[in-house]
């Protein structure tokens, strides 16, 4: 949009100019051809603007309807997923066909036998010798 103005502001300016040029048509005889062409463009702009407003309203209605349908679809999809999981079981590989992940328990870790605690080696000092008598 030129100069940061909305189309409705520009259309309002064009309509005001057309009204002024039409009111002074007697003084502006030499611009009659241009005024007629301008009047056609302003009329066409009004029609297109009204169509755009109608389409915007229609788009908003369709967006709202789509939101409702999508929400209901998600609810039913959740119901179907739960029912399928209940029917086949939570760990059945068949669930992948429905886009569901089967429950797969983690593989159990094999416990390694515990090593005995390390024995501390301390230097043993010989006992002092007893004097012999």
C-alpha positions as CSV (number, residue, x, y, z in Angstrom):
1,X,0.0,0.0,0.0
2,X,1.5,3.3,-1.0
3,X,2.7,5.7,1.7
4,X,1.5,3.3,4.4
5,X,-2.2,4.1,3.7
6,X,-4.9,1.5,3.5
7,X,-6.9,0.8,0.4
8,X,-10.0,2.1,2.1
9,X,-8.2,5.5,2.8
10,X,-7.0,5.7,-0.8
11,X,-10.5,4.8,-2.1
12,X,-12.0,7.5,0.1
13,X,-9.6,10.1,-1.4
14,X,-10.4,8.9,-4.9
15,X,-14.2,9.2,-4.3
16,X,-13.8,12.8,-2.8
17,X,-11.8,13.8,-5.9
18,X,-14.4,12.3,-8.3
19,X,-17.1,14.2,-6.4
20,X,-15.2,17.5,-6.7
21,X,-14.4,17.0,-10.4
22,X,-18.0,16.0,-11.2
23,X,-19.4,19.0,-9.3
24,X,-17.1,21.3,-11.4
25,X,-17.6,19.5,-14.7
26,X,-18.7,22.8,-16.3
27,X,-15.3,24.4,-15.6
28,X,-13.4,21.3,-16.5
29,X,-14.9,20.5,-20.0
30,X,-11.4,19.7,-21.3
31,X,-11.1,16.8,-18.7
32,X,-14.4,15.1,-19.5
33,X,-12.7,12.1,-21.1
34,X,-10.3,11.6,-18.1
35,X,-13.2,12.2,-15.6
36,X,-15.3,9.5,-17.3
37,X,-12.4,7.0,-17.2
38,X,-11.6,7.9,-13.6
39,X,-15.3,7.4,-12.7
40,X,-15.1,3.9,-14.2
41,X,-12.0,3.1,-12.2
42,X,-13.4,4.3,-8.9
43,X,-16.6,2.4,-9.5
44,X,-14.5,-0.8,-10.3
45,X,-12.4,-0.2,-7.1
46,X,-15.6,0.0,-5.0
47,X,-16.9,-3.3,-6.5
48,X,-13.6,-5.1,-6.0
49,X,-13.4,-3.7,-2.4
50,X,-16.8,-5.0,-1.6
51,X,-16.0,-8.4,-3.1
52,X,-12.8,-8.5,-1.0
53,X,-14.8,-7.7,2.1
54,X,-17.2,-10.5,1.3
55,X,-14.4,-12.9,0.7
56,X,-12.7,-11.9,3.9
57,X,-15.9,-12.6,5.8
58,X,-16.3,-15.9,4.0
59,X,-12.7,-16.8,4.8
60,X,-13.2,-16.1,8.5
61,X,-16.3,-18.3,8.5
62,X,-14.5,-21.1,6.7
63,X,-11.6,-20.8,9.1
64,X,-13.9,-21.2,12.1
65,X,-15.7,-24.1,10.5
66,X,-12.3,-25.8,9.8
67,X,-11.2,-25.3,13.4
68,X,-14.4,-27.0,14.6
69,X,-14.0,-29.9,12.2
70,X,-10.3,-30.4,13.0
71,X,-11.0,-30.4,16.8
72,X,-13.7,-32.9,16.4
73,X,-11.5,-35.0,14.1
74,X,-8.7,-35.0,16.7
75,X,-11.1,-36.1,19.4
76,X,-12.4,-39.0,17.3
77,X,-8.8,-39.9,16.3
78,X,-7.9,-40.2,20.0
79,X,-10.9,-42.4,20.6
80,X,-9.9,-44.7,17.7
81,X,-6.3,-44.9,18.8
82,X,-7.4,-46.0,22.3
83,X,-9.8,-48.5,20.9
84,X,-7.2,-50.0,18.5
85,X,-4.7,-50.2,21.3
86,X,-7.3,-51.9,23.5
87,X,-8.3,-54.3,20.7
88,X,-4.8,-55.4,19.7
89,X,-3.0,-55.0,23.1
90,X,-0.5,-52.4,24.1
91,X,2.5,-54.4,22.9
92,X,1.3,-55.7,19.6
93,X,3.5,-54.8,16.6
94,X,0.2,-54.4,14.6
95,X,-0.1,-51.0,16.3
96,X,2.6,-49.6,14.0
97,X,0.2,-49.9,11.1
98,X,-2.0,-47.3,12.8
99,X,0.9,-45.0,13.6
100,X,1.1,-46.1,17.2
101,X,4.1,-47.3,19.0
102,X,3.8,-50.6,20.8
103,X,5.0,-50.8,24.4
104,X,8.4,-52.4,24.3
105,X,9.9,-52.8,27.7
106,X,13.5,-52.0,28.1
107,X,15.8,-54.9,27.9
108,X,16.9,-55.9,31.3
109,X,20.5,-55.3,32.1
110,X,22.4,-58.5,33.0
111,X,23.9,-58.0,36.4
112,X,27.6,-58.6,36.4
113,X,28.8,-60.4,39.5
114,X,30.2,-58.0,41.9
115,X,33.9,-58.1,42.4
116,X,35.0,-58.6,45.9
117,X,36.1,-55.5,47.6
118,X,39.8,-54.9,47.2
119,X,41.9,-56.0,50.1
120,X,44.2,-53.5,51.5
121,X,47.7,-54.8,51.8
122,X,49.5,-53.3,54.6
123,X,53.1,-53.9,55.4
124,X,53.4,-56.1,58.3
125,X,56.2,-55.3,60.6
126,X,57.8,-58.1,62.5
127,X,57.1,-58.0,66.2
128,X,60.1,-56.9,68.2
129,X,62.2,-59.8,69.3
130,X,62.0,-60.7,72.9
131,X,65.3,-60.7,74.6
132,X,66.4,-64.1,75.5
133,X,67.6,-64.8,79.0
